[in-house]
Amino acid sequence: MKLYSTNNPDNIVSLKEAVINAFPIDKGLYMPQQIPIFSKEELLDMWSYSFPELSQSVAKKLIGNLIPQAELEKIIKRAINFPAPVVTFNDQLSTLELFHGPTMAFKDFGARFMAELMSYFLRGETAKTTILVATSGDTGGAVASGFHNTEGIDVVILYPSGKVSPLQEKQLTTWGSNIKAVEVKGVFDDCQRLVKQAFLDNELNDNYSFSSANSINIARLIPQSFYYFEAYKQLRDKFDDIVFSVPSGNFGNLTAGLIAKKMGLPISKFLAATNMNNTVPLYLSTGNYQPKPSLATISNAMDVGSPSNFSRIQSLYSSTWNMLKKDIKGSFYTDDQTVSGLKELKDLYNYIADPHGAIGYLASKEYLKKTDCHCVFLETAHPAKFQEVVEPVLEDKINIPTKLLSFMEKEKHAYLIENSFEDFKSLLLDIHSHS
């Protein structure tokens, strides 16, 4: 598997280099040079597979013979050891539940696979790798869980102060050991910018061997393609025309779905559903891409005004707006509409969603008014992770799973910094001097 940078197609690297050195010096993002396609016969065989078996087939197709079969089996077995069930409401609507992993968010798929893959590639290395990750909510917790106590790897998580839920914050700041949390006085886009600046800083690179666990790392996107195949497998005997509605922030989840489609999965359409951070939906309707500062909403994990993975989506479609519009429809919703979506799901289907899933539902509902198909909206996190939003809306208590409750009892430990690269750089150099 060879990969190129979206800013320089001649910059070709191996999968190992793309995973370990996730951010090219030309500031692009790595993408597969070729996306292999499953034949119809191969797909038919795969529909009888278990989720781990299906995941292994997709990984093998993408990665090729780079990783021995036995090693790839071990990676998949350790990473994809929880289900991705589809809940069907009626002939037009289902949801794909992606919150059955250890931190109860869809990021567990990418973080656990990446941790296993990175550990495999770093086997035998003596130098320590430091992973920098910016999070708008769930990424940091999933990465911390995936890499906690992993030999030879430290993790530094940046998150926006006051802009993640209390439970999310505990999942970022209570691990200790090789996991450090940095609370930034800014928004997610600021955290993402600080990470990118650190990757390109010569002095920091003299002291650190950096990698990234954000969705800029291709190792995050590979496993996120797995559950599109798994959802299709569960629905293919019942429905012909299947559309996926993807709550979107940094657009890694949607990019993974598009990769699955390019591999031959017969998905009719994708709905890119955002909150009022609507940079991509506006682009889809106008052809004009204008990143902007992020806005705070009740669906905070999607508060991204300048989504990193947009360049990957453009690359998949050769930056051709008309081609892209054929496969993706964009829509965006206010907090008031999100609240209405939460209430409707409870009233109509007795289903408790989180705010991000509610936005996926709203896009499905809107699309189904004009198109006869079966929409699957992605439910990306357990509603208990957004208890302070969901409970007042539904006027009901949410049962908090034990594995989430355990975080609330732990003590927060985080470095608080200004929204300044100099502050962040000084902190990293100080951490290094005391390590």
GUVODREN-841003 format. One record per residue (C-alpha): x, y, z; residue in three letters; chain. Coordinates in nm, 4 decimals, padded with zeros to 6 digits. Each point is the difference from the previous one (the first is absolute). Layout:
// residues N
         xx         yy         zz   residuo   cadena
          X          Y          Z       ala        A
...
This chain:
// residues 435
         xx         yy         zz   residuo   cadena
    00.0000    00.0000    00.0000       met        A
    00.1498    00.3297   -00.1139       lys        A
   -00.1375    00.3397    00.0951       leu        A
    00.0375    00.3525   -00.1391       tyr        A
   -00.0382    00.3453    00.1516       ser        A
   -00.3080    00.1938   -00.1075       thr        A
    00.2265    00.3058   -00.0436       asn        A
    00.2591   -00.1836   -00.2093       asn        A
   -00.0947   -00.3175   -00.1919       pro        A
    00.3691   -00.0680   -00.0579       asp        A
    00.0612   -00.0317    00.3752       asn        A
   -00.0438   -00.3797    00.0295       ile        A
    00.0485   -00.1841    00.3305       val        A
   -00.0571   -00.3440    00.1506       ser        A
   -00.2874   -00.0733    00.2360       leu        A
    00.2471   -00.0183    00.2901       lys        A
    00.1294    00.3502   -00.0706       glu        A
   -00.3529    00.1370   -00.0481       ala        A
   -00.1092   -00.1473    00.3343       val        A
    00.3073    00.0978    00.2032       ile        A
    00.0640    00.3382   -00.1677       asn        A
   -00.3630    00.0872   -00.0590       ala        A
    00.0397    00.3613   -00.1121       phe        A
    00.2014    00.0586   -00.3209       pro        A
    00.2432    00.2913   -00.0003       ile        A
   -00.1949    00.1498   -00.2930       asp        A
   -00.3034    00.0259    00.2364       lys        A
   -00.2151   -00.2363   -00.2061       gly        A
   -00.1622   -00.3230    00.1187       leu        A
    00.0891   -00.3525   -00.1054       tyr        A
   -00.2366   -00.1931   -00.2254       met        A
    00.0286   -00.3446   -00.1629       pro        A
    00.1584    00.0207   -00.3438       gln        A
   -00.2524   -00.2582   -00.1160       gln        A
   -00.3260   -00.1086    00.1596       ile        A
   -00.0566   -00.3697   -00.0768       pro        A
   -00.3480   -00.1110   -00.1050       ile        A
   -00.1845   -00.3095    00.1205       phe        A
   -00.1662   -00.2032   -00.2731       ser        A
   -00.3711   -00.0833    00.0366       lys        A
    00.1016   -00.3620    00.0667       glu        A
    00.2362    00.1029    00.2797       glu        A
   -00.2704    00.2129    00.1596       leu        A
   -00.2509   -00.2853   -00.0140       leu        A
    00.2430   -00.2256    00.1861       asp        A
    00.0611    00.2680    00.2638       met        A
   -00.3656    00.0339    00.1042       trp        A
    00.0233   -00.3285    00.1917       ser        A
    00.3003    00.1210    00.2039       tyr        A
    00.0040    00.1130    00.3627       ser        A
    00.0861    00.3666    00.0624       phe        A
    00.3688   -00.0765    00.0815       pro        A
    00.0259   -00.2252   -00.3091       glu        A
   -00.1585    00.2693   -00.2146       leu        A
    00.2358    00.2607    00.1458       ser        A
    00.2983   -00.2181   -00.0767       gln        A
   -00.1101   -00.0408   -00.3625       ser        A
   -00.0293    00.3770   -00.0445       val        A
    00.3333    00.0648    00.1733       ala        A
    00.1726   -00.2683   -00.2081       lys        A
   -00.1414    00.1476   -00.3209       lys        A
    00.1290    00.3467    00.0880       leu        A
    00.3329   -00.0927    00.1567       ile        A
    00.0927   -00.2931   -00.2252       gly        A
    00.2851   -00.2277    00.1089       asn        A
    00.1851    00.2644    00.2011       leu        A
   -00.1063   -00.1622    00.3288       ile        A
    00.0092   -00.3814    00.0292       pro        A
   -00.3443   -00.1593    00.0175       gln        A
    00.0534   -00.1358    00.3523       ala        A
    00.1094    00.3423    00.1294       glu        A
   -00.2941    00.1757   -00.1655       leu        A
   -00.2353   -00.2511    00.1614       glu        A
    00.1457    00.0856    00.3425       lys        A
   -00.0341    00.3750   -00.0659       ile        A
   -00.3656   -00.0352   -00.1021       ile        A
   -00.0820   -00.2429    00.2815       lys        A
    00.1309    00.2408    00.2656       arg        A
   -00.1405    00.3173   -00.1584       ala        A
   -00.3423   -00.1007   -00.1348       ile        A
   -00.1340   -00.1985    00.2955       asn        A
   -00.3368    00.1728    00.0443       phe        A
   -00.3084    00.0153   -00.2258       pro        A
   -00.1463    00.2635   -00.2324       ala        A
   -00.3730   -00.0856    00.0004       pro        A
   -00.2614    00.1536   -00.2265       val        A
   -00.3339    00.0890    00.1637       val        A
   -00.2819    00.0197   -00.2553       thr        A
   -00.3030    00.2185    00.0722       phe        A
   -00.2014   -00.0496   -00.3195       asn        A
    00.0381   -00.0601   -00.3747       asp        A
    00.1664    00.3392   -00.0468       gln        A
    00.2151    00.0540    00.3070       leu        A
    00.2705   -00.1719    00.2050       ser        A
    00.2869    00.1058    00.2220       thr        A
    00.3487   -00.1491    00.0169       leu        A
    00.1129   -00.0053    00.3636       glu        A
    00.3719    00.0667    00.0257       leu        A
    00.0250    00.0460    00.3765       phe        A
    00.0544   -00.3549    00.1255       his        A
    00.3774    00.0322    00.0470       gly        A
    00.1894    00.0743    00.3227       pro        A
   -00.0510    00.3802   -00.0047       thr        A
   -00.3464   -00.0270   -00.1577       met        A
    00.0705    00.2096   -00.3103       ala        A
    00.0691   -00.0860   -00.3643       phe        A
    00.3580    00.1225    00.0423       lys        A
    00.0777   -00.3308    00.1751       asp        A
    00.0143   -00.1744   -00.3381       phe        A
    00.2689    00.2257   -00.1397       gly        A
    00.1966    00.0504    00.3218       ala        A
    00.0283   -00.3676    00.0906       arg        A
    00.0976   -00.1092   -00.3510       phe        A
    00.2538    00.2803   -00.0237       met        A
    00.1519   -00.0925    00.3376       ala        A
    00.0418   -00.3614   -00.1104       glu        A
    00.1372    00.0959   -00.3424       leu        A
    00.2432    00.2547    00.1427       met        A
    00.1210   -00.2462    00.2626       ser        A
    00.0643   -00.2522   -00.2765       tyr        A
    00.1988    00.2493   -00.2092       phe        A
    00.2009    00.1241    00.3020       leu        A
    00.0896   -00.3482    00.1228       arg        A
    00.3722   -00.0085    00.0748       gly        A
    00.0444    00.3789   -00.0150       glu        A
    00.1974    00.1576    00.2858       thr        A
   -00.1096    00.3661   -00.0394       ala        A
   -00.3258    00.1020    00.1650       lys        A
   -00.2837    00.1339   -00.2195       thr        A
   -00.2213    00.2843    00.1264       thr        A
   -00.3498    00.0190   -00.1421       ile        A
   -00.1578    00.3453   -00.0172       leu        A
   -00.3766    00.0016   -00.0298       val        A
   -00.2548    00.2832   -00.0070       ala        A
   -00.3514   -00.0893    00.1082       thr        A
   -00.3404    00.1642   -00.0125       ser        A
   -00.1356   -00.2647    00.2356       gly        A
    00.0237   -00.3730   -00.0610       asp        A
    00.3237   -00.0452   -00.1948       thr        A
    00.2229    00.0690    00.2992       gly        A
   -00.1725   -00.2488    00.2279       gly        A
    00.0082   -00.2735   -00.2623       ala        A
    00.3679    00.0644   -00.0752       val        A
    00.0856    00.0032    00.3713       ala        A
   -00.1787   -00.3324    00.0449       ser        A
    00.1641   -00.1540   -00.3058       gly        A
    00.3560    00.1057    00.0905       phe        A
   -00.0081   -00.0079    00.3818       his        A
    00.3151   -00.1713    00.1311       asn        A
    00.1160   -00.0836   -00.3535       thr        A
    00.3758   -00.0494    00.0154       glu        A
    00.2085    00.2563   -00.1884       gly        A
   -00.2887    00.2422   -00.0625       ile        A
   -00.1026    00.3167    00.1869       asp        A
   -00.3224    00.1885   -00.0773       val        A
   -00.0661    00.3751    00.0360       val        A
   -00.3676    00.0958   -00.0395       ile        A
   -00.1078    00.3608   -00.0683       leu        A
   -00.3613    00.0950    00.0659       tyr        A
   -00.1909    00.3336    00.0055       pro        A
   -00.0656    00.1266    00.3521       ser        A
   -00.3688   -00.0006    00.0933       gly        A
   -00.1089   -00.1399   -00.3363       lys        A
   -00.0180   -00.3719    00.0696       val        A
   -00.2554   -00.1726    00.2219       ser        A
    00.0971   -00.0731    00.3636       pro        A
    00.0088   -00.3724   -00.0701       leu        A
    00.2093    00.0467   -00.3133       gln        A
    00.2447    00.2124    00.1994       glu        A
    00.0393   -00.2721    00.2615       lys        A
    00.0686   -00.2507   -00.2797       gln        A
    00.2829    00.2265   -00.1194       leu        A
    00.1610    00.0978    00.3286       thr        A
   -00.0059   -00.2959    00.2395       thr        A
    00.2297   -00.2614   -00.1532       trp        A
    00.3452    00.0967    00.1267       gly        A
    00.3012   -00.2132   -00.0956       ser        A
    00.0901    00.0702   -00.3649       asn        A
   -00.3098    00.2199   -00.0632       ile        A
    00.0186    00.3795    00.0532       lys        A
   -00.2860    00.2451   -00.0520       ala        A
    00.0374    00.3662   -00.1013       val        A
   -00.2964    00.2348    00.0513       glu        A
    00.0167    00.2826   -00.2563       val        A
   -00.1736    00.3368    00.0469       lys        A
   -00.1511   -00.0111   -00.3483       gly        A
   -00.2120   -00.2123   -00.2345       val        A
    00.0681   -00.3311   -00.1726       phe        A
    00.1407    00.1683   -00.3101       asp        A
    00.2611    00.1655    00.2236       asp        A
    00.0981   -00.3384    00.1449       cys        A
    00.0293   -00.1432   -00.3488       gln        A
    00.2136    00.2959   -00.1104       arg        A
    00.2364   -00.0419    00.2970       leu        A
    00.0501   -00.3673   -00.0851       val        A
    00.0806    00.0803   -00.3629       lys        A
    00.2433    00.2746    00.1026       gln        A
    00.1781   -00.2389    00.2359       ala        A
    00.0480   -00.2523   -00.2798       phe        A
    00.1780    00.2632   -00.2079       leu        A
    00.2135    00.1559    00.2771       asp        A
    00.3695   -00.0863   -00.0367       asn        A
    00.0934    00.0361    00.3666       glu        A
   -00.2845   -00.2248    00.1162       leu        A
    00.0892   -00.2569   -00.2626       asn        A
    00.3582   -00.0021    00.1289       asp        A
   -00.1372   -00.1106    00.3384       asn        A
   -00.3022   -00.2085   -00.0977       tyr        A
   -00.0979   -00.2680   -00.2470       ser        A
   -00.3577    00.1096   -00.0724       phe        A
   -00.2990   -00.1819   -00.1425       ser        A
   -00.3698    00.0862   -00.0144       ser        A
   -00.3117   -00.1848    00.1079       ala        A
   -00.2470    00.2454   -00.1514       asn        A
   -00.1861   -00.0980   -00.3132       ser        A
    00.2891    00.1571   -00.1923       ile        A
    00.1609   -00.3418    00.0681       asn        A
   -00.1025   -00.2475   -00.2691       ile        A
    00.0025   -00.2774    00.2636       ala        A
   -00.3153    00.1576    00.1465       arg        A
   -00.1899   -00.0110   -00.3287       leu        A
    00.0747   -00.3594   -00.1005       ile        A
   -00.2016   -00.1594    00.2857       pro        A
   -00.2795    00.2553   -00.0291       gln        A
   -00.0719   -00.1462   -00.3427       ser        A
   -00.0631   -00.3393    00.1636       phe        A
   -00.3334    00.0876    00.1595       tyr        A
   -00.1519    00.1259   -00.3253       tyr        A
    00.0496   -00.3503   -00.1390       phe        A
   -00.1381   -00.1482    00.3237       glu        A
   -00.3133    00.2195   -00.0107       ala        A
   -00.0607   -00.0781   -00.3666       tyr        A
    00.0346   -00.3718    00.0780       lys        A
   -00.2748    00.0257    00.2623       gln        A
   -00.2402    00.1848   -00.2329       leu        A
    00.0682   -00.1329   -00.3511       arg        A
   -00.2647   -00.2766    00.0107       asp        A
   -00.2704    00.2457    00.1057       lys        A
    00.0644    00.3179   -00.1999       phe        A
    00.1393    00.0799   -00.3440       asp        A
    00.0743    00.3725    00.0018       asp        A
    00.2101    00.0776    00.3111       ile        A
    00.1096    00.3527    00.0955       val        A
    00.2274    00.0884    00.2923       phe        A
   -00.0545    00.3193    00.1996       ser        A
    00.3273    00.0955    00.1674       val        A
    00.0180    00.2584    00.2814       pro        A
    00.3146    00.1894   -00.1017       ser        A
    00.2597    00.2236    00.1624       gly        A
    00.3533   -00.0664   -00.1215       asn        A
   -00.1463   -00.2252   -00.2757       phe        A
    00.2160   -00.3063    00.0668       gly        A
   -00.3095   -00.2165    00.0452       asn        A
   -00.1463    00.1058   -00.3327       leu        A
    00.3363   -00.0396   -00.1746       thr        A
    00.0184   -00.3593    00.1253       ala        A
   -00.3490   -00.0638   -00.1386       gly        A
    00.1007    00.1414   -00.3372       leu        A
    00.3039   -00.2298   -00.0021       ile        A
   -00.2342   -00.2945    00.0666       ala        A
   -00.2149    00.1102   -00.2940       lys        A
    00.3071    00.0307   -00.2236       lys        A
    00.0891   -00.3580    00.1032       met        A
   -00.3269   -00.1192   -00.1510       gly        A
   -00.2481    00.0182    00.2881       leu        A
   -00.3282    00.0908   -00.1754       pro        A
   -00.0988    00.3044    00.2060       ile        A
   -00.2406    00.2259   -00.1895       ser        A
    00.0783    00.3293    00.1712       lys        A
    00.1555    00.1641    00.3029       phe        A
   -00.1629    00.2770    00.2000       leu        A
    00.2576    00.2332    00.1563       ala        A
   -00.1895    00.1265    00.3042       ala        A
    00.1530    00.2804    00.2077       thr        A
   -00.0994    00.2475    00.2670       asn        A
    00.0432    00.3725   -00.0727       met        A
    00.3674   -00.0645   -00.0747       asn        A
   -00.1188   -00.0428   -00.3556       asn        A
    00.3095    00.0606   -00.2142       thr        A
   -00.0400   -00.3180   -00.2045       val        A
   -00.3805    00.0074   -00.0502       pro        A
    00.0344    00.3588   -00.1283       leu        A
    00.2766   -00.1132   -00.2355       tyr        A
   -00.2198   -00.2828   -00.1302       leu        A
   -00.2778    00.2452   -00.0820       ser        A
    00.2154    00.2840   -00.1398       thr        A
    00.3333   -00.1466   -00.1118       gly        A
    00.1749    00.2611    00.2153       asn        A
    00.2146   -00.1368    00.2855       tyr        A
    00.0457    00.2521    00.2810       gln        A
    00.1332   -00.1302    00.3344       pro        A
   -00.1012    00.2124    00.2961       lys        A
    00.0431    00.0150    00.3782       pro        A
   -00.1935   -00.2717    00.1791       ser        A
   -00.3211    00.0695    00.1931       leu        A
   -00.0901   -00.1647    00.3306       ala        A
   -00.3087   -00.2246   -00.0174       thr        A
   -00.1653   -00.2757    00.2046       ile        A
    00.1471   -00.2526   -00.2471       ser        A
    00.3495    00.1072    00.1033       asn        A
    00.1983   -00.2862   -00.1571       ala        A
   -00.0976    00.1485   -00.3381       met        A
    00.1024    00.3584    00.0792       asp        A
    00.2563    00.0204   -00.2800       val        A
    00.0114    00.2972   -00.2365       gly        A
    00.2997   -00.1146   -00.2057       ser        A
   -00.0273   -00.3779   -00.0387       pro        A
    00.3347   -00.1686   -00.0660       ser        A
   -00.1353   -00.2859   -00.2081       asn        A
   -00.1613    00.2212   -00.2609       phe        A
    00.3212   -00.0180   -00.2056       ser        A
   -00.0300   -00.3807   -00.0004       arg        A
   -00.3575    00.0192   -00.1261       ile        A
    00.1076    00.2368   -00.2754       gln        A
    00.2826   -00.2343   -00.0911       ser        A
   -00.2394   -00.2944   -00.0317       leu        A
   -00.1997    00.1990   -00.2536       tyr        A
    00.2907    00.1753   -00.1744       ser        A
   -00.1273    00.3314    00.1456       ser        A
   -00.3002   -00.0220   -00.2342       thr        A
   -00.2997    00.1619    00.1684       trp        A
   -00.2654   -00.1536   -00.2296       asn        A
    00.1320   -00.3535    00.0548       met        A
    00.0135    00.0505    00.3748       leu        A
   -00.3570    00.1325    00.0130       lys        A
   -00.1291   -00.3199   -00.1628       lys        A
    00.1118   -00.2091    00.2964       asp        A
   -00.0403    00.2456    00.2897       ile        A
   -00.2873    00.2247    00.1054       lys        A
    00.0685    00.2529    00.2740       gly        A
   -00.2353    00.1387    00.2634       ser        A
    00.0397    00.1845    00.3289       phe        A
   -00.2122    00.0591    00.3084       tyr        A
   -00.0315    00.2409    00.2922       thr        A
    00.0034   -00.0985    00.3659       asp        A
   -00.3786    00.0490    00.0126       asp        A
   -00.0436   -00.2411   -00.2896       gln        A
    00.2349   -00.2467    00.1699       thr        A
   -00.2167    00.0151    00.3121       val        A
   -00.3065   -00.0717   -00.2161       ser        A
    00.1797   -00.2973   -00.1539       gly        A
    00.0765   -00.1455    00.3440       leu        A
   -00.3639    00.0364    00.1016       lys        A
   -00.1343   -00.1518   -00.3236       glu        A
    00.2203   -00.3067    00.0280       leu        A
   -00.1241   -00.0574    00.3550       lys        A
   -00.3663    00.0722   -00.0806       asp        A
   -00.0229   -00.1890   -00.3314       leu        A
    00.2378   -00.2906    00.0590       tyr        A
    00.0653   -00.0056    00.3762       asn        A
    00.3669    00.0454   -00.0880       tyr        A
    00.2409    00.2152    00.2017       ile        A
    00.2709    00.1468   -00.2218       ala        A
    00.2865    00.2354    00.0691       asp        A
    00.0039    00.3493   -00.1613       pro        A
    00.2274   -00.1140   -00.2869       his        A
   -00.2213   -00.2942   -00.0858       gly        A
   -00.3007    00.2343    00.0108       ala        A
    00.1607    00.2100   -00.2746       ile        A
    00.0537   -00.3146   -00.2073       gly        A
   -00.3686   -00.0801    00.0535       tyr        A
   -00.1102    00.3487   -00.1107       leu        A
    00.1948   -00.0325   -00.3260       ala        A
   -00.1583   -00.3426   -00.0599       ser        A
   -00.3476    00.1357    00.0675       lys        A
    00.0527    00.2896   -00.2399       glu        A
    00.1377   -00.2230   -00.2758       tyr        A
   -00.2796   -00.2558    00.0341       leu        A
   -00.2606    00.2675   -00.0752       lys        A
    00.1280    00.0103   -00.3584       lys        A
    00.1556   -00.3430   -00.0584       thr        A
   -00.1216   -00.3565    00.0401       asp        A
    00.2914   -00.1863    00.1604       cys        A
    00.1209   -00.1409    00.3306       his        A
    00.1988    00.2475    00.2108       cys        A
    00.2443   -00.1114    00.2675       val        A
    00.1092    00.2769    00.2352       phe        A
    00.3145   -00.0540    00.2041       leu        A
   -00.0443    00.0141    00.3772       glu        A
    00.3557    00.0918    00.0910       thr        A
   -00.0007    00.0130    00.3817       ala        A
   -00.2029   -00.1309    00.2918       his        A
   -00.2524    00.2647    00.1129       pro        A
    00.1337   -00.0215    00.3569       ala        A
    00.3131    00.1793   -00.1225       lys        A
   -00.2251    00.3031   -00.0585       phe        A
   -00.2189   -00.0449    00.3057       gln        A
   -00.0102    00.3742    00.0773       glu        A
   -00.1549    00.0672   -00.3446       val        A
   -00.2237   -00.3027   -00.0509       val        A
   -00.1644   -00.0369    00.3418       glu        A
   -00.1531    00.3524    00.0163       pro        A
   -00.1256   -00.0347   -00.3587       val        A
   -00.1677   -00.3372    00.0563       leu        A
   -00.0935    00.0740    00.3631       glu        A
    00.1241   -00.3455    00.0843       asp        A
    00.3000   -00.1584    00.1688       lys        A
    00.2586   -00.1893   -00.2039       ile        A
    00.1449   -00.3164    00.1427       asn        A
    00.3749    00.0553    00.0031       ile        A
    00.1955   -00.3172   -00.0863       pro        A
    00.2476   -00.1209    00.2611       thr        A
    00.3013    00.0562   -00.2232       lys        A
   -00.0917    00.3685   -00.0278       leu        A
   -00.0823    00.0419    00.3686       leu        A
    00.3471   -00.1193    00.0937       ser        A
    00.1539    00.3079   -00.1681       phe        A
   -00.2138    00.2456    00.1972       met        A
    00.1505   -00.1229    00.3270       glu        A
    00.3579    00.0758   -00.1102       lys        A
    00.1950    00.3234    00.0484       glu        A
    00.0737    00.2322   -00.2914       lys        A
    00.3650    00.0750   -00.0850       his        A
    00.0676    00.2449   -00.2842       ala        A
    00.2419    00.2753   -00.0980       tyr        A
   -00.1847    00.3296   -00.0647       leu        A
    00.1557    00.2216   -00.2705       ile        A
   -00.0855    00.3113   -00.1972       glu        A
   -00.0990   -00.0264   -00.3633       asn        A
    00.3614    00.0536   -00.1050       ser        A
    00.2511   -00.2176   -00.1806       phe        A
    00.2802    00.1430    00.2135       glu        A
   -00.1830   -00.1168    00.3137       asp        A
   -00.0536   -00.3453   -00.1453       phe        A
    00.3587   -00.0269   -00.1227       lys        A
    00.1357    00.1054    00.3397       ser        A
   -00.2178   -00.2607    00.1694       leu        A
    00.1234   -00.2769   -00.2321       leu        A
    00.3626    00.0970    00.0520       leu        A
   -00.0553    00.0085    00.3766       asp        A
   -00.1634   -00.3446   -00.0050       ile        A
    00.2926   -00.1320   -00.2051       his        A
    00.2589    00.1433    00.2390       ser        A
   -00.1622   -00.1806    00.2928       his        A
   -00.0514   -00.3323   -00.1762       ser        A
